[in-house]
Amino acid sequence: MFKVKGDLKPIIKHLNKTQKKQIPYAAAQAINSTLFDIMKAEKAQMPNKLDRPTSFTMNAFFINKAKKTELVGDIHITRARWKYLKYQVEGGTRTGNVLVPTNNAKLNKFGNIKGLRGGLKLKKNQYKGKIGNTYGVWEKTKKHTKLIILFTKVAKYDKPRFPFHKIAEGVARKKFQRNFKRTLAWALRTAR
């Protein structure tokens, strides 16, 4: 999660009554505009940092908007996507039943193992089993048996691949002041 928060005390003390009234509204709008700028940048960077992300992954971001009574908003990755994206954002070790495709596996256009959505479905010439110390899905052909998917208990992600926080910080630093000036000018022009 990345939060954008507005502290208006230093600005407000130099303003007249009408201006003071419009500041919280303008700040909330600036925070929200900045959050949407961050989301746009995150989506733009995702295909550069991750291998062929699906549309499900590309729509991973959710924004909680700021209000004029609460000048805090945030952008975060939804829970369903965070389950697998956390390793791309933070690195770390994934445990449990981890399926790792081998060079023999048929992958979809996104680089994922085909047919996993409804659970692992094996063809007639495939079976789950252990050969030597290797447990996985094997495929028998007329000439030999080859490993298609390796089952492992641990997968290590040594380095983060998707710099979610770095992107957010850069956009917030670059865009917030500009967004605030624009929304404040608009709020003052339309003030009643």
mmCIF file of the C-alpha atoms, coordinates in Angstrom:
data_MODEL
# 
_entry.id   MODEL 
# 
loop_
_atom_site.group_PDB 
_atom_site.id 
_atom_site.type_symbol 
_atom_site.label_atom_id 
_atom_site.label_alt_id 
_atom_site.label_comp_id 
_atom_site.label_asym_id 
_atom_site.label_entity_id 
_atom_site.label_seq_id 
_atom_site.pdbx_PDB_ins_code 
_atom_site.Cartn_x 
_atom_site.Cartn_y 
_atom_site.Cartn_z 
_atom_site.occupancy 
_atom_site.B_iso_or_equiv 
_atom_site.pdbx_formal_charge 
_atom_site.auth_seq_id 
_atom_site.auth_comp_id 
_atom_site.auth_asym_id 
_atom_site.auth_atom_id 
_atom_site.pdbx_PDB_model_num 
ATOM 1   C CA . MET A 1 1   ? 0.000   0.000   0.000   1.00 0.00 ? 1   MET A CA 1 
ATOM 2   C CA . PHE A 1 2   ? 1.148   3.533   -0.718  1.00 0.00 ? 2   PHE A CA 1 
ATOM 3   C CA . LYS A 1 3   ? -0.512  6.491   1.053   1.00 0.00 ? 3   LYS A CA 1 
ATOM 4   C CA . VAL A 1 4   ? -0.717  10.093  -0.026  1.00 0.00 ? 4   VAL A CA 1 
ATOM 5   C CA . LYS A 1 5   ? -1.502  12.493  2.814   1.00 0.00 ? 5   LYS A CA 1 
ATOM 6   C CA . GLY A 1 6   ? -1.962  16.260  2.807   1.00 0.00 ? 6   GLY A CA 1 
ATOM 7   C CA . ASP A 1 7   ? -0.694  18.547  5.608   1.00 0.00 ? 7   ASP A CA 1 
ATOM 8   C CA . LEU A 1 8   ? -2.233  21.948  5.017   1.00 0.00 ? 8   LEU A CA 1 
ATOM 9   C CA . LYS A 1 9   ? -1.403  23.863  8.235   1.00 0.00 ? 9   LYS A CA 1 
ATOM 10  C CA . PRO A 1 10  ? 1.585   25.765  6.768   1.00 0.00 ? 10  PRO A CA 1 
ATOM 11  C CA . ILE A 1 11  ? -0.470  26.856  3.741   1.00 0.00 ? 11  ILE A CA 1 
ATOM 12  C CA . ILE A 1 12  ? -3.753  27.741  5.479   1.00 0.00 ? 12  ILE A CA 1 
ATOM 13  C CA . LYS A 1 13  ? -2.388  30.350  7.916   1.00 0.00 ? 13  LYS A CA 1 
ATOM 14  C CA . HIS A 1 14  ? -1.694  32.807  5.038   1.00 0.00 ? 14  HIS A CA 1 
ATOM 15  C CA . LEU A 1 15  ? -5.110  32.564  3.353   1.00 0.00 ? 15  LEU A CA 1 
ATOM 16  C CA . ASN A 1 16  ? -8.413  34.451  3.593   1.00 0.00 ? 16  ASN A CA 1 
ATOM 17  C CA . LYS A 1 17  ? -11.692 32.822  4.697   1.00 0.00 ? 17  LYS A CA 1 
ATOM 18  C CA . THR A 1 18  ? -12.870 31.788  1.190   1.00 0.00 ? 18  THR A CA 1 
ATOM 19  C CA . GLN A 1 19  ? -9.481  30.333  0.344   1.00 0.00 ? 19  GLN A CA 1 
ATOM 20  C CA . LYS A 1 20  ? -9.342  28.415  3.641   1.00 0.00 ? 20  LYS A CA 1 
ATOM 21  C CA . LYS A 1 21  ? -12.757 26.931  2.947   1.00 0.00 ? 21  LYS A CA 1 
ATOM 22  C CA . GLN A 1 22  ? -11.653 25.645  -0.490  1.00 0.00 ? 22  GLN A CA 1 
ATOM 23  C CA . ILE A 1 23  ? -8.283  24.197  0.563   1.00 0.00 ? 23  ILE A CA 1 
ATOM 24  C CA . PRO A 1 24  ? -9.526  20.835  1.958   1.00 0.00 ? 24  PRO A CA 1 
ATOM 25  C CA . TYR A 1 25  ? -11.603 20.180  -1.156  1.00 0.00 ? 25  TYR A CA 1 
ATOM 26  C CA . ALA A 1 26  ? -8.692  21.076  -3.469  1.00 0.00 ? 26  ALA A CA 1 
ATOM 27  C CA . ALA A 1 27  ? -6.273  18.952  -1.431  1.00 0.00 ? 27  ALA A CA 1 
ATOM 28  C CA . ALA A 1 28  ? -8.573  15.904  -1.540  1.00 0.00 ? 28  ALA A CA 1 
ATOM 29  C CA . GLN A 1 29  ? -8.929  16.297  -5.308  1.00 0.00 ? 29  GLN A CA 1 
ATOM 30  C CA . ALA A 1 30  ? -5.143  16.657  -5.685  1.00 0.00 ? 30  ALA A CA 1 
ATOM 31  C CA . ILE A 1 31  ? -4.521  13.528  -3.608  1.00 0.00 ? 31  ILE A CA 1 
ATOM 32  C CA . ASN A 1 32  ? -7.046  11.573  -5.679  1.00 0.00 ? 32  ASN A CA 1 
ATOM 33  C CA . SER A 1 33  ? -5.614  12.832  -8.984  1.00 0.00 ? 33  SER A CA 1 
ATOM 34  C CA . THR A 1 34  ? -2.145  11.830  -7.779  1.00 0.00 ? 34  THR A CA 1 
ATOM 35  C CA . LEU A 1 35  ? -3.376  8.357   -6.827  1.00 0.00 ? 35  LEU A CA 1 
ATOM 36  C CA . PHE A 1 36  ? -4.849  7.884   -10.316 1.00 0.00 ? 36  PHE A CA 1 
ATOM 37  C CA . ASP A 1 37  ? -1.567  9.143   -11.825 1.00 0.00 ? 37  ASP A CA 1 
ATOM 38  C CA . ILE A 1 38  ? 0.237   6.503   -9.726  1.00 0.00 ? 38  ILE A CA 1 
ATOM 39  C CA . MET A 1 39  ? -2.147  3.777   -10.900 1.00 0.00 ? 39  MET A CA 1 
ATOM 40  C CA . LYS A 1 40  ? -1.585  4.770   -14.538 1.00 0.00 ? 40  LYS A CA 1 
ATOM 41  C CA . ALA A 1 41  ? 2.209   4.627   -14.047 1.00 0.00 ? 41  ALA A CA 1 
ATOM 42  C CA . GLU A 1 42  ? 2.037   1.256   -12.237 1.00 0.00 ? 42  GLU A CA 1 
ATOM 43  C CA . LYS A 1 43  ? -0.002  -0.227  -15.095 1.00 0.00 ? 43  LYS A CA 1 
ATOM 44  C CA . ALA A 1 44  ? 2.382   1.230   -17.674 1.00 0.00 ? 44  ALA A CA 1 
ATOM 45  C CA . GLN A 1 45  ? 5.434   -0.258  -15.933 1.00 0.00 ? 45  GLN A CA 1 
ATOM 46  C CA . MET A 1 46  ? 3.951   -3.692  -15.232 1.00 0.00 ? 46  MET A CA 1 
ATOM 47  C CA . PRO A 1 47  ? 4.568   -5.179  -18.730 1.00 0.00 ? 47  PRO A CA 1 
ATOM 48  C CA . ASN A 1 48  ? 8.163   -3.864  -18.595 1.00 0.00 ? 48  ASN A CA 1 
ATOM 49  C CA . LYS A 1 49  ? 8.906   -5.489  -15.238 1.00 0.00 ? 49  LYS A CA 1 
ATOM 50  C CA . LEU A 1 50  ? 6.822   -8.691  -15.364 1.00 0.00 ? 50  LEU A CA 1 
ATOM 51  C CA . ASP A 1 51  ? 6.708   -11.335 -18.071 1.00 0.00 ? 51  ASP A CA 1 
ATOM 52  C CA . ARG A 1 52  ? 3.449   -11.000 -20.033 1.00 0.00 ? 52  ARG A CA 1 
ATOM 53  C CA . PRO A 1 53  ? 1.052   -10.050 -17.185 1.00 0.00 ? 53  PRO A CA 1 
ATOM 54  C CA . THR A 1 54  ? -2.564  -11.111 -17.651 1.00 0.00 ? 54  THR A CA 1 
ATOM 55  C CA . SER A 1 55  ? -5.422  -8.602  -17.666 1.00 0.00 ? 55  SER A CA 1 
ATOM 56  C CA . PHE A 1 56  ? -6.292  -9.920  -14.171 1.00 0.00 ? 56  PHE A CA 1 
ATOM 57  C CA . THR A 1 57  ? -2.807  -8.913  -13.003 1.00 0.00 ? 57  THR A CA 1 
ATOM 58  C CA . MET A 1 58  ? -2.895  -5.599  -14.871 1.00 0.00 ? 58  MET A CA 1 
ATOM 59  C CA . ASN A 1 59  ? -6.068  -4.694  -12.957 1.00 0.00 ? 59  ASN A CA 1 
ATOM 60  C CA . ALA A 1 60  ? -4.461  -5.403  -9.585  1.00 0.00 ? 60  ALA A CA 1 
ATOM 61  C CA . PHE A 1 61  ? -4.716  -1.864  -8.205  1.00 0.00 ? 61  PHE A CA 1 
ATOM 62  C CA . PHE A 1 62  ? -7.428  -0.344  -6.034  1.00 0.00 ? 62  PHE A CA 1 
ATOM 63  C CA . ILE A 1 63  ? -7.694  3.223   -4.767  1.00 0.00 ? 63  ILE A CA 1 
ATOM 64  C CA . ASN A 1 64  ? -9.276  4.437   -1.535  1.00 0.00 ? 64  ASN A CA 1 
ATOM 65  C CA . LYS A 1 65  ? -10.004 8.091   -2.255  1.00 0.00 ? 65  LYS A CA 1 
ATOM 66  C CA . ALA A 1 66  ? -9.306  11.012  0.053   1.00 0.00 ? 66  ALA A CA 1 
ATOM 67  C CA . LYS A 1 67  ? -12.202 13.204  1.246   1.00 0.00 ? 67  LYS A CA 1 
ATOM 68  C CA . LYS A 1 68  ? -12.121 16.836  2.255   1.00 0.00 ? 68  LYS A CA 1 
ATOM 69  C CA . THR A 1 69  ? -12.759 15.701  5.837   1.00 0.00 ? 69  THR A CA 1 
ATOM 70  C CA . GLU A 1 70  ? -10.006 13.068  5.675   1.00 0.00 ? 70  GLU A CA 1 
ATOM 71  C CA . LEU A 1 71  ? -7.010  14.065  3.570   1.00 0.00 ? 71  LEU A CA 1 
ATOM 72  C CA . VAL A 1 72  ? -5.547  10.591  3.163   1.00 0.00 ? 72  VAL A CA 1 
ATOM 73  C CA . GLY A 1 73  ? -5.904  8.273   0.207   1.00 0.00 ? 73  GLY A CA 1 
ATOM 74  C CA . ASP A 1 74  ? -4.112  5.087   -0.750  1.00 0.00 ? 74  ASP A CA 1 
ATOM 75  C CA . ILE A 1 75  ? -3.429  2.780   -3.644  1.00 0.00 ? 75  ILE A CA 1 
ATOM 76  C CA . HIS A 1 76  ? -2.901  -0.900  -3.014  1.00 0.00 ? 76  HIS A CA 1 
ATOM 77  C CA . ILE A 1 77  ? -2.877  -4.262  -4.728  1.00 0.00 ? 77  ILE A CA 1 
ATOM 78  C CA . THR A 1 78  ? -6.093  -6.206  -4.149  1.00 0.00 ? 78  THR A CA 1 
ATOM 79  C CA . ARG A 1 79  ? -5.945  -9.239  -1.863  1.00 0.00 ? 79  ARG A CA 1 
ATOM 80  C CA . ALA A 1 80  ? -6.512  -11.818 -4.640  1.00 0.00 ? 80  ALA A CA 1 
ATOM 81  C CA . ARG A 1 81  ? -3.603  -10.438 -6.674  1.00 0.00 ? 81  ARG A CA 1 
ATOM 82  C CA . TRP A 1 82  ? -1.362  -9.774  -3.656  1.00 0.00 ? 82  TRP A CA 1 
ATOM 83  C CA . LYS A 1 83  ? -1.220  -13.535 -2.988  1.00 0.00 ? 83  LYS A CA 1 
ATOM 84  C CA . TYR A 1 84  ? 1.111   -13.945 -5.944  1.00 0.00 ? 84  TYR A CA 1 
ATOM 85  C CA . LEU A 1 85  ? 2.329   -10.393 -6.643  1.00 0.00 ? 85  LEU A CA 1 
ATOM 86  C CA . LYS A 1 86  ? 3.849   -9.937  -3.180  1.00 0.00 ? 86  LYS A CA 1 
ATOM 87  C CA . TYR A 1 87  ? 6.818   -12.037 -4.305  1.00 0.00 ? 87  TYR A CA 1 
ATOM 88  C CA . GLN A 1 88  ? 7.310   -9.760  -7.312  1.00 0.00 ? 88  GLN A CA 1 
ATOM 89  C CA . VAL A 1 89  ? 7.026   -6.615  -5.142  1.00 0.00 ? 89  VAL A CA 1 
ATOM 90  C CA . GLU A 1 90  ? 8.931   -7.733  -2.028  1.00 0.00 ? 90  GLU A CA 1 
ATOM 91  C CA . GLY A 1 91  ? 10.823  -10.889 -2.998  1.00 0.00 ? 91  GLY A CA 1 
ATOM 92  C CA . GLY A 1 92  ? 10.895  -13.663 -0.395  1.00 0.00 ? 92  GLY A CA 1 
ATOM 93  C CA . THR A 1 93  ? 10.179  -17.364 -0.171  1.00 0.00 ? 93  THR A CA 1 
ATOM 94  C CA . ARG A 1 94  ? 6.987   -18.998 -1.328  1.00 0.00 ? 94  ARG A CA 1 
ATOM 95  C CA . THR A 1 95  ? 6.070   -22.232 0.409   1.00 0.00 ? 95  THR A CA 1 
ATOM 96  C CA . GLY A 1 96  ? 3.408   -24.857 -0.140  1.00 0.00 ? 96  GLY A CA 1 
ATOM 97  C CA . ASN A 1 97  ? 2.761   -26.734 -3.357  1.00 0.00 ? 97  ASN A CA 1 
ATOM 98  C CA . VAL A 1 98  ? 4.574   -24.656 -5.939  1.00 0.00 ? 98  VAL A CA 1 
ATOM 99  C CA . LEU A 1 99  ? 4.274   -25.720 -9.583  1.00 0.00 ? 99  LEU A CA 1 
ATOM 100 C CA . VAL A 1 100 ? 7.274   -24.843 -11.717 1.00 0.00 ? 100 VAL A CA 1 
ATOM 101 C CA . PRO A 1 101 ? 6.978   -25.362 -15.492 1.00 0.00 ? 101 PRO A CA 1 
ATOM 102 C CA . THR A 1 102 ? 9.954   -26.943 -17.233 1.00 0.00 ? 102 THR A CA 1 
ATOM 103 C CA . ASN A 1 103 ? 11.074  -26.260 -20.804 1.00 0.00 ? 103 ASN A CA 1 
ATOM 104 C CA . ASN A 1 104 ? 8.817   -29.165 -21.845 1.00 0.00 ? 104 ASN A CA 1 
ATOM 105 C CA . ALA A 1 105 ? 5.651   -27.495 -20.514 1.00 0.00 ? 105 ALA A CA 1 
ATOM 106 C CA . LYS A 1 106 ? 3.157   -25.893 -22.866 1.00 0.00 ? 106 LYS A CA 1 
ATOM 107 C CA . LEU A 1 107 ? 2.526   -22.347 -21.706 1.00 0.00 ? 107 LEU A CA 1 
ATOM 108 C CA . ASN A 1 108 ? -0.245  -19.948 -22.646 1.00 0.00 ? 108 ASN A CA 1 
ATOM 109 C CA . LYS A 1 109 ? 0.395   -16.532 -24.207 1.00 0.00 ? 109 LYS A CA 1 
ATOM 110 C CA . PHE A 1 110 ? 1.025   -15.104 -20.723 1.00 0.00 ? 110 PHE A CA 1 
ATOM 111 C CA . GLY A 1 111 ? 3.733   -17.633 -19.879 1.00 0.00 ? 111 GLY A CA 1 
ATOM 112 C CA . ASN A 1 112 ? 1.547   -19.604 -17.464 1.00 0.00 ? 112 ASN A CA 1 
ATOM 113 C CA . ILE A 1 113 ? 0.951   -23.359 -17.436 1.00 0.00 ? 113 ILE A CA 1 
ATOM 114 C CA . LYS A 1 114 ? -2.029  -24.128 -19.697 1.00 0.00 ? 114 LYS A CA 1 
ATOM 115 C CA . GLY A 1 115 ? -5.208  -25.463 -18.123 1.00 0.00 ? 115 GLY A CA 1 
ATOM 116 C CA . LEU A 1 116 ? -4.530  -24.622 -14.472 1.00 0.00 ? 116 LEU A CA 1 
ATOM 117 C CA . ARG A 1 117 ? -7.555  -22.405 -13.923 1.00 0.00 ? 117 ARG A CA 1 
ATOM 118 C CA . GLY A 1 118 ? -9.891  -25.209 -12.896 1.00 0.00 ? 118 GLY A CA 1 
ATOM 119 C CA . GLY A 1 119 ? -7.132  -27.293 -11.318 1.00 0.00 ? 119 GLY A CA 1 
ATOM 120 C CA . LEU A 1 120 ? -4.398  -29.388 -12.858 1.00 0.00 ? 120 LEU A CA 1 
ATOM 121 C CA . LYS A 1 121 ? -5.821  -31.582 -15.624 1.00 0.00 ? 121 LYS A CA 1 
ATOM 122 C CA . LEU A 1 122 ? -3.587  -34.302 -17.027 1.00 0.00 ? 122 LEU A CA 1 
ATOM 123 C CA . LYS A 1 123 ? -3.652  -35.750 -20.518 1.00 0.00 ? 123 LYS A CA 1 
ATOM 124 C CA . LYS A 1 124 ? -3.920  -39.498 -21.030 1.00 0.00 ? 124 LYS A CA 1 
ATOM 125 C CA . ASN A 1 125 ? -0.162  -39.854 -21.440 1.00 0.00 ? 125 ASN A CA 1 
ATOM 126 C CA . GLN A 1 126 ? 0.656   -37.730 -18.337 1.00 0.00 ? 126 GLN A CA 1 
ATOM 127 C CA . TYR A 1 127 ? 0.831   -38.704 -14.672 1.00 0.00 ? 127 TYR A CA 1 
ATOM 128 C CA . LYS A 1 128 ? 1.837   -37.277 -11.300 1.00 0.00 ? 128 LYS A CA 1 
ATOM 129 C CA . GLY A 1 129 ? 4.680   -39.110 -9.696  1.00 0.00 ? 129 GLY A CA 1 
ATOM 130 C CA . LYS A 1 130 ? 8.221   -39.258 -8.439  1.00 0.00 ? 130 LYS A CA 1 
ATOM 131 C CA . ILE A 1 131 ? 11.193  -40.406 -10.464 1.00 0.00 ? 131 ILE A CA 1 
ATOM 132 C CA . GLY A 1 132 ? 14.351  -40.441 -8.397  1.00 0.00 ? 132 GLY A CA 1 
ATOM 133 C CA . ASN A 1 133 ? 14.103  -37.394 -6.135  1.00 0.00 ? 133 ASN A CA 1 
ATOM 134 C CA . THR A 1 134 ? 11.984  -35.413 -8.582  1.00 0.00 ? 134 THR A CA 1 
ATOM 135 C CA . TYR A 1 135 ? 8.234   -35.132 -7.981  1.00 0.00 ? 135 TYR A CA 1 
ATOM 136 C CA . GLY A 1 136 ? 6.079   -33.657 -10.695 1.00 0.00 ? 136 GLY A CA 1 
ATOM 137 C CA . VAL A 1 137 ? 3.972   -34.205 -13.775 1.00 0.00 ? 137 VAL A CA 1 
ATOM 138 C CA . TRP A 1 138 ? 5.615   -36.558 -16.251 1.00 0.00 ? 138 TRP A CA 1 
ATOM 139 C CA . GLU A 1 139 ? 4.682   -37.229 -19.847 1.00 0.00 ? 139 GLU A CA 1 
ATOM 140 C CA . LYS A 1 140 ? 5.294   -40.561 -21.565 1.00 0.00 ? 140 LYS A CA 1 
ATOM 141 C CA . THR A 1 141 ? 6.106   -40.586 -25.233 1.00 0.00 ? 141 THR A CA 1 
ATOM 142 C CA . LYS A 1 142 ? 7.015   -43.558 -27.419 1.00 0.00 ? 142 LYS A CA 1 
ATOM 143 C CA . LYS A 1 143 ? 10.725  -42.932 -26.869 1.00 0.00 ? 143 LYS A CA 1 
ATOM 144 C CA . HIS A 1 144 ? 11.054  -41.537 -23.327 1.00 0.00 ? 144 HIS A CA 1 
ATOM 145 C CA . THR A 1 145 ? 9.455   -39.953 -20.274 1.00 0.00 ? 145 THR A CA 1 
ATOM 146 C CA . LYS A 1 146 ? 9.935   -36.215 -19.727 1.00 0.00 ? 146 LYS A CA 1 
ATOM 147 C CA . LEU A 1 147 ? 9.241   -33.878 -16.807 1.00 0.00 ? 147 LEU A CA 1 
ATOM 148 C CA . ILE A 1 148 ? 6.566   -31.288 -17.667 1.00 0.00 ? 148 ILE A CA 1 
ATOM 149 C CA . ILE A 1 149 ? 5.888   -29.611 -14.304 1.00 0.00 ? 149 ILE A CA 1 
ATOM 150 C CA . LEU A 1 150 ? 8.097   -29.780 -11.223 1.00 0.00 ? 150 LEU A CA 1 
ATOM 151 C CA . PHE A 1 151 ? 6.405   -29.816 -7.811  1.00 0.00 ? 151 PHE A CA 1 
ATOM 152 C CA . THR A 1 152 ? 8.440   -28.124 -5.116  1.00 0.00 ? 152 THR A CA 1 
ATOM 153 C CA . LYS A 1 153 ? 7.757   -27.026 -1.541  1.00 0.00 ? 153 LYS A CA 1 
ATOM 154 C CA . VAL A 1 154 ? 9.825   -23.834 -1.754  1.00 0.00 ? 154 VAL A CA 1 
ATOM 155 C CA . ALA A 1 155 ? 10.373  -21.189 -4.438  1.00 0.00 ? 155 ALA A CA 1 
ATOM 156 C CA . LYS A 1 156 ? 12.779  -18.341 -3.699  1.00 0.00 ? 156 LYS A CA 1 
ATOM 157 C CA . TYR A 1 157 ? 12.414  -14.883 -5.161  1.00 0.00 ? 157 TYR A CA 1 
ATOM 158 C CA . ASP A 1 158 ? 15.798  -13.333 -4.383  1.00 0.00 ? 158 ASP A CA 1 
ATOM 159 C CA . LYS A 1 159 ? 15.074  -9.860  -5.723  1.00 0.00 ? 159 LYS A CA 1 
ATOM 160 C CA . PRO A 1 160 ? 11.868  -7.907  -6.156  1.00 0.00 ? 160 PRO A CA 1 
ATOM 161 C CA . ARG A 1 161 ? 10.992  -7.492  -9.836  1.00 0.00 ? 161 ARG A CA 1 
ATOM 162 C CA . PHE A 1 162 ? 8.160   -4.950  -9.671  1.00 0.00 ? 162 PHE A CA 1 
ATOM 163 C CA . PRO A 1 163 ? 9.106   -1.707  -7.824  1.00 0.00 ? 163 PRO A CA 1 
ATOM 164 C CA . PHE A 1 164 ? 5.555   -0.773  -6.748  1.00 0.00 ? 164 PHE A CA 1 
ATOM 165 C CA . HIS A 1 165 ? 6.621   1.640   -3.967  1.00 0.00 ? 165 HIS A CA 1 
ATOM 166 C CA . LYS A 1 166 ? 9.413   3.270   -5.966  1.00 0.00 ? 166 LYS A CA 1 
ATOM 167 C CA . ILE A 1 167 ? 7.050   3.991   -8.861  1.00 0.00 ? 167 ILE A CA 1 
ATOM 168 C CA . ALA A 1 168 ? 4.423   5.406   -6.470  1.00 0.00 ? 168 ALA A CA 1 
ATOM 169 C CA . GLU A 1 169 ? 6.925   7.638   -4.647  1.00 0.00 ? 169 GLU A CA 1 
ATOM 170 C CA . GLY A 1 170 ? 8.343   9.000   -7.903  1.00 0.00 ? 170 GLY A CA 1 
ATOM 171 C CA . VAL A 1 171 ? 4.918   9.845   -9.323  1.00 0.00 ? 171 VAL A CA 1 
ATOM 172 C CA . ALA A 1 172 ? 3.707   11.386  -6.040  1.00 0.00 ? 172 ALA A CA 1 
ATOM 173 C CA . ARG A 1 173 ? 6.811   13.570  -5.806  1.00 0.00 ? 173 ARG A CA 1 
ATOM 174 C CA . LYS A 1 174 ? 6.465   14.671  -9.434  1.00 0.00 ? 174 LYS A CA 1 
ATOM 175 C CA . LYS A 1 175 ? 2.688   15.145  -9.670  1.00 0.00 ? 175 LYS A CA 1 
ATOM 176 C CA . PHE A 1 176 ? 1.203   16.168  -6.290  1.00 0.00 ? 176 PHE A CA 1 
ATOM 177 C CA . GLN A 1 177 ? 2.288   19.843  -6.287  1.00 0.00 ? 177 GLN A CA 1 
ATOM 178 C CA . ARG A 1 178 ? 1.125   20.294  -9.883  1.00 0.00 ? 178 ARG A CA 1 
ATOM 179 C CA . ASN A 1 179 ? -2.202  18.590  -9.135  1.00 0.00 ? 179 ASN A CA 1 
ATOM 180 C CA . PHE A 1 180 ? -2.676  20.704  -6.002  1.00 0.00 ? 180 PHE A CA 1 
ATOM 181 C CA . LYS A 1 181 ? -2.039  24.008  -7.817  1.00 0.00 ? 181 LYS A CA 1 
ATOM 182 C CA . ARG A 1 182 ? -4.476  23.009  -10.572 1.00 0.00 ? 182 ARG A CA 1 
ATOM 183 C CA . THR A 1 183 ? -7.263  21.859  -8.221  1.00 0.00 ? 183 THR A CA 1 
ATOM 184 C CA . LEU A 1 184 ? -6.807  24.850  -5.883  1.00 0.00 ? 184 LEU A CA 1 
ATOM 185 C CA . ALA A 1 185 ? -7.057  27.308  -8.800  1.00 0.00 ? 185 ALA A CA 1 
ATOM 186 C CA . TRP A 1 186 ? -10.216 25.541  -9.973  1.00 0.00 ? 186 TRP A CA 1 
ATOM 187 C CA . ALA A 1 187 ? -11.718 25.472  -6.455  1.00 0.00 ? 187 ALA A CA 1 
ATOM 188 C CA . LEU A 1 188 ? -11.055 29.201  -5.954  1.00 0.00 ? 188 LEU A CA 1 
ATOM 189 C CA . ARG A 1 189 ? -12.529 30.063  -9.384  1.00 0.00 ? 189 ARG A CA 1 
ATOM 190 C CA . THR A 1 190 ? -15.721 28.137  -8.631  1.00 0.00 ? 190 THR A CA 1 
ATOM 191 C CA . ALA A 1 191 ? -16.028 29.111  -4.931  1.00 0.00 ? 191 ALA A CA 1 
ATOM 192 C CA . ARG A 1 192 ? -19.408 30.453  -3.799  1.00 0.00 ? 192 ARG A CA 1 
# 
